[in-house]
Amino acid sequence: MEGDKRVKAKRIGAIGSLLLCTFLSLNPAFQQLAQFPDYKEVSQLRMPSLPGIWSRLIMLEELPESNPAMSAPLNGQTIQIAYKLFGIFPLKTSEVEVMPDLKLFPGGQSIGVSLQAKGVMIVGQAPVVSKDGKATFPAKDAGIEVGDIILKVENTVVQSDQDVASAIDQAGQKTGSARILVKHQGQIIERSINTIFCQETGRHRVGLFVRNEAAGVGTLTYVDPETKKYGALGHVINDADTNQRIEVLNGNVVASTIYAIEKGKRGNPGEKVGSFVSNSRFNGNIEKNCNSGIFGTMQGLVANPYFKEPVPVGWESEIKEGPAKIYTVIQGEKVEEFEVKIERIMHNRTDSKNMVIRVTDPKLIDLTGGIIQGMSGSPIVQDGKIVGAITHVFVNDSTRGYGVFIQNMLKESGLFEQIKLKNKAA
């Protein structure tokens, strides 16, 4: 009899466990836990927090390092964490990298950006009309494509559209052809192109439209108080015609002033209309043009009236859905503070679209319609920490857009490597 009771109790326990597992697997909160990243960074101040109800049900337990040789790139401390239901049943493990207590000055200043590419980018093709009236495409026929970057013409390095046109004309006058070295889909190739004498322009041509410069208005995200390294825009600068990333030869950023706003609406994101300030209080070079922004070194006075001291960096695992603030310029050079909401956090994305941001500030919605072009790079601050930057607007809903994690910007900037070397030297 007692044996039957024990068997019955075991069956009831098994069924109960099965029902619990089924409930958990279907529960949205459990699915939220399953999406929690297996690897995360946290500050030295606290361990990672858990989402929703799990903060009350799950206990975190530090495990011995599985690989003693493994070390975090900055301070050599990587921790293995076990997630245990009720502190007993193991659910998953993850790796936590304890980051330095890094502090930055949030930006928000409107900046004018000018950038010169390495080589000269091909942005279009056009027919060249010969003496007999025949329209031909010499460069296209030779395999040259839009998006290719011209590096040399007849062994002469070219850095502008004038350089390219002059070198092709001179080569055409001599031999009726021009040898052009281009970067095509990451490979360096050389093509010999027959030139055509154009009656309209009076020079030899191969039928290409080219450009090597880009300029526009954006927003500064942060400045490191120690190294004076800055980050801005939050996304890569692509050529307007080819949508290809511009490889930087040189470039600079200066202050810009906003004198008009084209309000965003459904189907039209709107934009800031501004101009470069001739006597800028600050200026910086452009050393990198990466997926998560432009980076370089800043000189001069960069002031945000809302922050007299630098603020801590909020790492990915510390960001939460809820209220936050952004800083940007709407008129002149005045940095203003506006309310937003972080609606969604996408941990596994590797591009500059890591968070969905909604503008909730009535004043900003009234003035701009929400997020507009030129606002890219506006810093996002949550709970006193800089956590990211605005990057894109939803075309069909200008009150919403994307943001990039600040840690992604810092990694691509090279600032982490500098901190690593500094810690190593110390």
C-alpha positions, 0 to 999 in steps of 0.5 A: 500500500505504501509502495503504491502511494509512493509511486502515485506521489512520484507520478503526481510530481512528474506530472506537476513538473511537466505542467510547470515546464509547459507553463514556463515554456509558453510564458512570455516572461520565460521566453524573455529570459531565453532571449537574454544574451549569453554574453554581456558586459556590466559595470563594476558597480553591480551584477546584471539585472534580470527582466520582469518577474525573473528578478524575483524568481531567479538567483544568480550564482557566480561560477569558477572560471571554466578557462583561467586563461580567458580574460576580459579585454579591458581589465582581465575579469570575466565571470561565469554566471549560472541562472537558477530557478528558486536558487536550485534548478539551473536554467542557463549560464552566461559569461559576464565581462566586468567593464571599467568605470568609464565616464563620458561627456554626453554631446548633443551639439550640432556638427558640420561634417566634411569628409574626403574619401580615399580615391575617387568613387564612381557614382554614375555612368553616362554615354560619350558621343563620338565624332560620328554621333555614336553614344558609347560607354567605354568604362562600362564596356571595360567592366568598371561599375558604379561603386568602384573606387578609382585609385590611380590613372596611368600610375598617377594617384587621383584624389578629386574629380578634376584629377581623374578628368585631367589624367584620362584626357592626357592619356587619351591624347597620347595613346587613345586609352587610359589604364585605371586602377580601381578597388572593386568589391574589395579587390584591386584591379586594373582596366585599360579603357579606350577613351573617346574624344567628346566634341561637347567638352573638348576632351577625352572621356570614358563616361563616368560620374565621380565624387570624392567628398561628402558633407552634411549636418549631424549630432555629436554623441560623446567626448572622452574627458581624458583622451578627447576622443569623440564619437558622433552620428551613430551610423556609417556615412555612405555615398548618397548615390552608391550607398557604399561606405566612404573610406576616409582619407581625411575629414573634419567636424566643426560646430554647425548652427540650425536655422530651420526645421523641415518637420517630419511626417508619414512618408517624409522623415524631415530634417534639420537645415543648418550651416557650418560655423566659421568661427567654431568653438571646437573642431575635430578630425575624422579618423574612422567611418564605421557602422556605428558612427564617425570617430576622431579627436576633438579640440576646443570647448565642447559644452553641454549645459546639462552636464558639468561632469562626465557621466558613467557609461551604461552597458548593454545589459544595464539598459532597460525598456522605459523612460530616457532622455536625448540631447540635441539642437533644434535652433541655433547652437543651443543643446536641449533635453527631451523625453523619449521612451526605450520601447524595445532592446535588441541584444543580438543585432550587430548593426546600429539598430539596437534599440527602438526609441519613441519620442514622448516629449510634446515640445519635440513632437510639435517642433520636429514631428519626432526624429528627423535627419540631422538628429543622428548621434543625439545621445541617449541618457537613462538613469544618469548613464549614457547608453546610446545614440539616435541613429535612424527614423521610421519613415512611416512613423517619425515619432519612432526610430532606432538607437545604437548601444554606446558600447558598440560605438566605443568598441569601434572607436578604438577607445577600448584598446587605449584603455586596455593599453593604459591598464596594462601599463598601470 
